[in-house]
Amino acid sequence: MAVPTLTAPPAEAAPPPSPPKRAGRHGWTALRYVALIGAALVFVGPFVWIWISSLRTSTDIGRDPFGLPTELNWENYRNAFVTGRFGSYLGNTFLYVAFVVPLVVLLASMAAYALTLVRTKVTTLLFVLILLGVMVPFQSIMIPQYYVVRDLGLLGSYWGIIVPALALGLPFGIFLMRAFFLGLPGELRDAARVDGAGELRVFWHVMLPLARPGLLSLAVFQFMFTWNAFLIPLLYGQHENLRPVASGIMFFVGEYQTDRAAIAAAVTLTCLPVIVTYLFLQRYFIAGMTAGALK
């Protein structure tokens, strides 16, 4: 009797390979890059147009606003400085920045550290009241503040612009620096106290260096706010020799004619310090925008 032989069942066929998804992924990546480049052109386009217009004549700009200069007219920058007194406006702006930015950074960091160190119901209520300075727009308080500045005898002086700018910059500065101090470990303060350091020394030599990214981000924010300040100098300065660049450009427009080329040159000079500052400190600017978002 023959012994039956066992045969193995036929092996199942391997599934067909899935189609590659690399082509679709590359397509979405290219689409994202196209969208980002388009957005960049939308934002950079006005700056490029202003810079090109600053090297043209007002007649050429009126005839063809979006044309290219036939020759580089650097005379516009001299007219902006000499005829438009733009050099005086730049000097005033640097003066306001030199006073407002360091004072806001110093006072805001001290107040924020105190609010972080002493956490009670009273300090929480005080912090909420400080936040009202961020939420309430300047346009709703500029008239009462005008009378306060006038009663203090500061109207029409440099301090009449510096003091209100300080008052408006501190609430945001305290809010920003408090977020940075809350992210620092409290054990560092305790270790410094054990070593015999006083509270002022703990703040100045331990906590403040650790909060350097917050200080730089606040300095960038406050520099941009102060440099672009328009209403405060216009309302509380009231003299031509006190005008900064933001409000000074407004007076380049004459009653019967407007020197568009000189205005474009003045706007170019106004934008350059802000752009350079942002390019060098952009990582701290982004850190300030995301402060408190993550713990």
Secondary structure as the mmCIF struct_conf table of DSSP 4:
data_model
#
loop_
_struct_conf.conf_type_id
_struct_conf.id
_struct_conf.beg_label_comp_id
_struct_conf.beg_label_asym_id
_struct_conf.beg_label_seq_id
_struct_conf.end_label_comp_id
_struct_conf.end_label_asym_id
_struct_conf.end_label_seq_id
HELX_LH_PP_P HELX_LH_PP_P1 ALA A 2 LEU A 6
HELX_LH_PP_P HELX_LH_PP_P2 ALA A 8 PRO A 20
HELX_RH_AL_P HELX_RH_AL_P1 ARG A 22 SER A 53
TURN_TY1_P TURN_TY1_P1 SER A 54 LEU A 55
BEND BEND1 ARG A 56 ARG A 56
HELX_RH_AL_P HELX_RH_AL_P2 SER A 58 ARG A 63
TURN_TY1_P TURN_TY1_P2 PRO A 65 PHE A 66
HELX_LH_PP_P HELX_LH_PP_P3 GLY A 67 PRO A 69
BEND BEND2 THR A 70 GLU A 71
TURN_TY1_P TURN_TY1_P3 TRP A 74 TRP A 74
HELX_RH_AL_P HELX_RH_AL_P3 GLU A 75 VAL A 82
TURN_TY1_P TURN_TY1_P4 THR A 83 THR A 83
BEND BEND3 GLY A 84 GLY A 84
HELX_RH_AL_P HELX_RH_AL_P4 PHE A 86 LEU A 117
BEND BEND4 VAL A 118 VAL A 118
BEND BEND5 THR A 120 THR A 120
HELX_RH_AL_P HELX_RH_AL_P5 LYS A 121 MET A 135
BEND BEND6 VAL A 136 VAL A 136
HELX_RH_3T_P HELX_RH_3T_P1 PHE A 138 SER A 140
TURN_TY1_P TURN_TY1_P5 ILE A 141 ILE A 141
HELX_RH_AL_P HELX_RH_AL_P6 MET A 142 ASP A 151
TURN_TY1_P TURN_TY1_P6 LEU A 152 GLY A 153
TURN_TY1_P TURN_TY1_P7 LEU A 155 GLY A 156
BEND BEND7 SER A 157 TYR A 158
HELX_RH_AL_P HELX_RH_AL_P7 TRP A 159 LEU A 182
TURN_TY1_P TURN_TY1_P8 GLY A 183 GLY A 183
BEND BEND8 LEU A 184 LEU A 184
TURN_TY1_P TURN_TY1_P9 GLY A 186 GLY A 186
HELX_RH_AL_P HELX_RH_AL_P8 GLU A 187 VAL A 194
TURN_TY1_P TURN_TY1_P10 ASP A 195 GLY A 196
HELX_RH_AL_P HELX_RH_AL_P9 GLU A 199 VAL A 202
HELX_RH_PI_P HELX_RH_PI_P1 PHE A 203 MET A 207
HELX_RH_AL_P HELX_RH_AL_P10 LEU A 208 LEU A 210
TURN_TY1_P TURN_TY1_P11 ALA A 211 ALA A 211
HELX_RH_AL_P HELX_RH_AL_P11 ARG A 212 TRP A 227
TURN_TY1_P TURN_TY1_P12 ASN A 228 ASN A 228
HELX_RH_AL_P HELX_RH_AL_P12 LEU A 231 TYR A 236
TURN_TY1_P TURN_TY1_P13 GLY A 237 GLY A 237
BEND BEND9 HIS A 239 HIS A 239
HELX_RH_3T_P HELX_RH_3T_P2 GLU A 240 LEU A 242
HELX_RH_AL_P HELX_RH_AL_P13 VAL A 245 GLY A 248
HELX_RH_3T_P HELX_RH_3T_P3 ILE A 249 PHE A 252
STRN STRN1 VAL A 253 VAL A 253
BEND BEND10 GLU A 255 TYR A 256
STRN STRN2 THR A 258 THR A 258
HELX_RH_AL_P HELX_RH_AL_P14 ARG A 260 PHE A 280
BEND BEND11 LEU A 281 LEU A 281
HELX_RH_AL_P HELX_RH_AL_P15 GLN A 282 MET A 289
TURN_TY1_P TURN_TY1_P14 THR A 290 ALA A 293
#
